[in-house]
Amino acid sequence: MQLAYMIATPELKSMPMAWVGDYHTSIPKLAAIGYQGLELQVRDPAAFDAQDLARCAEQAGLKVAAVSTGGLGAADGLYLMSPDADVRRRAIERYKQVLELAAGYGVDASVGRFRGMAAWAPDRQTALGWFRAALDELVPVAARLNIHIVLEPQMRFIGDTLNTIAETVQFINDYGSPVLAFEGDTFHQNLEEPSLLASIVQGQLSGKMTYYQVSDSNRQAPGWGHHNWLDIIEVLKATGYQGWLSVECNQQPDSERTARRAFETLGPLL
């Protein structure tokens, strides 16, 4: 396993769970702390120089680990289950750009809060129909690019679909495409699963978990809450997980101290 840290790309000016600011400053600092990778929170792939970011990461000895899409909804109001058909169309087209961006880095792209809320639709069946219709367009694009669309189970106060690992795995199996995978996240699992550790095992047994995000029990940096990180890391190891661990947490008191605390907690365990 390798350790990554979440940063916002330059066009995304606000993101509570990512290091926001000039990546020419943040990337070298993360490398100096000891991180091996970056997860990118993106709003608009056309609004920044993806190759320059890649060069900056390479010069620092870091890899891009994944591309996330929280900014598409939070900043631009684009959601795959929006009640507005035009918004759904623009969300699909923007995510196609995200897939192209991710493929350029050789990584996968996630769908979390960006999927939207089923409660916005006349009924749940209609909402999931919109989501499936979006995937019907997006899955062939990801297949052509040879990357995954990574669904993120999220807790009920953020989304009202795919809240647990079991629900997400069932959705992926029902959809029936190898392009779909999912990512684990300690924050959401801690709130939704009967057992965080058992849900890691369940996720690994499904064969569909390709990525893992971490924050502590209070969504602060690992080490500033109550999670037993030794147990979490050892269960990931014991179940054969070999992917990235990505720190996605509140950036308090500031991003550099947050990144340092997370690395001090997790680095020795890896």
C-alpha positions as CSV (number, residue, x, y, z in Angstrom):
1,M,0.0,0.0,0.0
2,Q,1.1,3.6,-0.7
3,L,-0.1,6.8,0.8
4,A,-1.7,9.7,-1.1
5,Y,-3.1,13.0,-0.1
6,M,-6.1,14.9,-1.5
7,I,-5.4,18.2,-3.3
8,A,-7.7,20.5,-5.2
9,T,-6.9,21.4,-8.8
10,P,-6.4,25.1,-9.4
11,E,-9.8,25.9,-10.7
12,L,-11.4,24.5,-7.6
13,K,-11.2,27.4,-5.1
14,S,-13.0,25.8,-2.1
15,M,-12.9,22.2,-0.9
16,P,-12.9,21.4,2.8
17,M,-11.4,18.0,2.4
18,A,-8.5,18.8,0.2
19,W,-5.3,21.0,0.2
20,V,-6.4,24.0,-1.8
21,G,-4.0,26.4,-3.4
22,D,-1.0,26.5,-5.7
23,Y,0.1,22.9,-6.4
24,H,3.6,24.1,-7.1
25,T,3.7,24.7,-3.3
26,S,1.6,21.8,-2.0
27,I,3.1,19.0,-4.1
28,P,6.8,19.5,-3.0
29,K,5.6,19.9,0.6
30,L,3.7,16.6,0.4
31,A,6.8,14.9,-1.1
32,A,9.0,16.2,1.7
33,I,6.6,14.9,4.3
34,G,6.8,11.4,2.7
35,Y,3.7,10.9,0.6
36,Q,3.9,8.9,-2.6
37,G,0.8,10.1,-4.4
38,L,-1.9,12.7,-5.0
39,E,-5.6,12.4,-5.3
40,L,-7.1,15.2,-7.3
41,Q,-10.4,16.9,-6.5
42,V,-11.5,18.4,-9.8
43,R,-14.1,20.9,-10.9
44,D,-13.4,21.4,-14.6
45,P,-10.6,19.6,-16.4
46,A,-10.6,22.2,-19.2
47,A,-9.7,25.0,-16.8
48,F,-6.2,23.9,-15.7
49,D,-3.0,22.6,-17.3
50,A,-3.1,18.8,-16.6
51,Q,0.3,18.3,-18.1
52,D,1.9,20.9,-15.9
53,L,0.4,19.3,-12.8
54,A,1.8,15.9,-14.0
55,R,5.2,17.4,-14.5
56,C,5.2,19.0,-11.1
57,A,4.2,15.7,-9.5
58,E,6.9,13.8,-11.4
59,Q,9.6,16.3,-10.5
60,A,8.6,15.8,-6.8
61,G,8.6,12.0,-7.2
62,L,4.8,11.7,-6.7
63,K,2.2,9.8,-8.7
64,V,-1.4,10.8,-9.4
65,A,-3.4,8.2,-7.6
66,A,-7.0,9.0,-8.6
67,V,-9.4,11.8,-9.8
68,S,-12.4,12.7,-7.7
69,T,-15.5,14.8,-8.6
70,G,-16.8,16.5,-5.5
71,G,-16.2,19.9,-7.1
72,L,-18.6,19.2,-10.0
73,G,-21.5,19.3,-7.7
74,A,-20.3,21.5,-4.9
75,A,-19.0,24.3,-7.2
76,D,-21.0,23.9,-10.4
77,G,-24.2,22.3,-9.3
78,L,-23.8,19.4,-11.7
79,Y,-25.4,16.1,-10.6
80,L,-26.3,12.9,-12.4
81,M,-29.6,12.7,-10.6
82,S,-30.6,16.3,-11.0
83,P,-34.3,16.9,-11.6
84,D,-33.3,19.2,-14.5
85,A,-32.6,17.3,-17.7
86,D,-30.2,19.9,-18.9
87,V,-28.2,19.7,-15.7
88,R,-28.0,15.9,-16.1
89,R,-26.8,16.3,-19.6
90,R,-24.1,18.8,-18.7
91,A,-23.0,16.6,-15.8
92,I,-22.6,13.6,-18.1
93,E,-20.5,15.7,-20.6
94,R,-18.4,17.1,-17.8
95,Y,-17.7,13.6,-16.4
96,K,-16.6,12.4,-19.8
97,Q,-13.9,15.1,-19.6
98,V,-13.0,13.9,-16.1
99,L,-12.7,10.3,-17.5
100,E,-10.3,11.6,-20.3
101,L,-8.3,13.5,-17.6
102,A,-8.0,10.4,-15.4
103,A,-7.0,8.2,-18.3
104,G,-4.3,10.7,-19.2
105,Y,-2.8,10.1,-15.7
106,G,-3.5,6.3,-16.0
107,V,-5.9,6.3,-13.0
108,D,-9.6,5.9,-12.3
109,A,-12.3,8.5,-11.6
110,S,-14.8,8.4,-8.8
111,V,-18.5,9.3,-8.4
112,G,-19.6,10.2,-4.9
113,R,-21.8,13.1,-4.0
114,F,-21.7,14.0,-7.7
115,R,-24.4,11.4,-8.3
116,G,-27.0,13.6,-6.5
117,M,-30.0,12.8,-4.4
118,A,-32.8,10.4,-5.2
119,A,-35.1,12.7,-3.2
120,W,-34.9,15.3,-5.9
121,A,-36.8,13.0,-8.3
122,P,-40.5,12.2,-8.3
123,D,-39.6,8.8,-6.8
124,R,-36.6,6.6,-6.1
125,Q,-37.1,4.4,-9.2
126,T,-37.0,7.5,-11.4
127,A,-33.8,8.8,-9.8
128,L,-32.0,5.5,-10.1
129,G,-33.2,5.3,-13.7
130,W,-31.5,8.7,-14.4
131,F,-28.3,7.4,-12.7
132,R,-28.4,4.2,-14.8
133,A,-29.0,6.2,-18.0
134,A,-26.0,8.3,-17.2
135,L,-23.9,5.2,-16.6
136,D,-25.1,3.8,-19.9
137,E,-23.3,6.7,-21.6
138,L,-20.3,6.8,-19.4
139,V,-19.4,3.2,-19.0
140,P,-18.5,2.7,-22.7
141,V,-16.3,5.8,-22.5
142,A,-14.4,4.4,-19.4
143,A,-14.2,1.0,-21.2
144,R,-12.6,2.6,-24.2
145,L,-10.1,4.4,-22.0
146,N,-9.4,1.2,-20.0
147,I,-10.2,2.8,-16.6
148,H,-12.8,2.3,-13.9
149,I,-15.7,4.4,-12.8
150,V,-15.3,4.1,-9.0
151,L,-18.5,4.5,-7.0
152,E,-18.2,5.8,-3.4
153,P,-20.6,4.5,-0.7
154,Q,-21.5,7.6,1.3
155,M,-23.4,8.2,4.5
156,R,-27.1,9.1,4.5
157,F,-26.6,12.8,5.4
158,I,-24.6,13.3,2.2
159,G,-26.5,11.0,-0.2
160,D,-29.6,8.8,-0.1
161,T,-28.3,6.0,-2.5
162,L,-25.4,3.6,-2.2
163,N,-24.9,4.2,1.5
164,T,-23.2,0.9,2.4
165,I,-20.6,-1.3,0.8
166,A,-23.2,-4.1,0.4
167,E,-25.7,-1.8,-1.3
168,T,-23.0,-0.6,-3.7
169,V,-21.7,-4.0,-4.5
170,Q,-25.2,-5.2,-5.2
171,F,-25.7,-2.2,-7.6
172,I,-22.5,-2.9,-9.4
173,N,-23.3,-6.6,-9.8
174,D,-26.8,-5.8,-11.0
175,Y,-25.5,-3.3,-13.5
176,G,-23.1,-6.0,-14.8
177,S,-20.1,-4.1,-16.1
178,P,-16.5,-4.7,-15.1
179,V,-15.9,-1.0,-15.6
180,L,-17.7,-0.3,-12.3
181,A,-15.8,-0.6,-9.0
182,F,-16.1,1.1,-5.6
183,E,-13.9,2.8,-3.0
184,G,-13.9,2.3,0.7
185,D,-13.9,5.3,3.1
186,T,-13.4,5.1,6.9
187,F,-15.6,8.2,7.5
188,H,-18.7,6.8,5.7
189,Q,-18.1,3.2,6.8
190,N,-17.8,4.3,10.4
191,L,-21.3,5.9,10.2
192,E,-23.1,3.4,8.1
193,E,-21.7,-0.1,8.7
194,P,-22.3,-2.3,11.8
195,S,-18.6,-2.9,11.8
196,L,-16.0,-0.9,10.0
197,L,-13.5,-3.7,10.1
198,A,-16.0,-6.3,8.9
199,S,-17.0,-4.0,6.0
200,I,-13.4,-3.9,4.9
201,V,-13.4,-7.6,4.7
202,Q,-16.7,-7.6,2.9
203,G,-15.4,-5.1,0.4
204,Q,-12.3,-7.1,-0.3
205,L,-14.2,-10.3,-0.7
206,S,-16.4,-8.7,-3.4
207,G,-13.4,-8.2,-5.6
208,K,-14.7,-4.7,-6.5
209,M,-12.8,-2.5,-4.1
210,T,-10.0,-0.6,-5.9
211,Y,-9.3,2.4,-3.7
212,Y,-9.5,3.4,-0.1
213,Q,-9.9,6.9,1.5
214,V,-9.1,7.6,5.2
215,S,-9.9,10.1,7.9
216,D,-10.3,9.8,11.6
217,S,-13.6,9.3,13.5
218,N,-14.2,13.0,13.6
219,R,-13.1,13.5,10.0
220,Q,-9.9,15.1,11.1
221,A,-6.5,13.8,10.2
222,P,-5.8,10.2,11.2
223,G,-4.4,10.4,14.7
224,W,-6.7,13.3,15.8
225,G,-9.7,11.1,16.5
226,H,-10.6,7.7,17.9
227,H,-10.0,5.1,15.2
228,N,-7.7,2.2,15.9
229,W,-5.4,2.6,12.9
230,L,-3.4,-0.4,13.7
231,D,-6.5,-2.6,13.3
232,I,-7.6,-0.9,10.1
233,I,-4.3,-1.1,8.4
234,E,-3.7,-4.7,9.5
235,V,-7.2,-5.8,8.3
236,L,-6.4,-4.2,4.9
237,K,-3.1,-6.0,4.8
238,A,-4.6,-9.3,5.9
239,T,-7.4,-9.2,3.2
240,G,-4.8,-8.6,0.5
241,Y,-5.5,-4.9,-0.3
242,Q,-2.6,-3.5,-2.2
243,G,-4.0,-0.2,-3.5
244,W,-3.7,3.4,-2.4
245,L,-4.7,4.8,0.9
246,S,-5.7,8.4,0.3
247,V,-6.1,11.0,3.1
248,E,-9.4,12.9,2.6
249,C,-10.1,14.9,5.8
250,N,-10.8,18.3,7.2
251,Q,-7.9,20.7,6.7
252,Q,-7.8,22.0,10.2
253,P,-5.8,23.8,11.6
254,D,-4.1,24.0,8.2
255,S,-3.3,21.6,5.3
256,E,0.4,21.2,6.0
257,R,0.0,20.3,9.7
258,T,-2.9,18.1,8.8
259,A,-0.9,16.2,6.1
260,R,2.0,15.9,8.5
261,R,-0.2,14.4,11.3
262,A,-1.8,11.9,9.0
263,F,1.6,10.8,7.7
264,E,3.0,10.5,11.2
265,T,0.0,8.2,12.1
266,L,-0.2,6.0,9.0
267,G,3.4,6.0,7.6
268,P,4.9,3.8,10.3
269,L,2.0,1.3,10.0
270,L,2.6,0.8,6.3
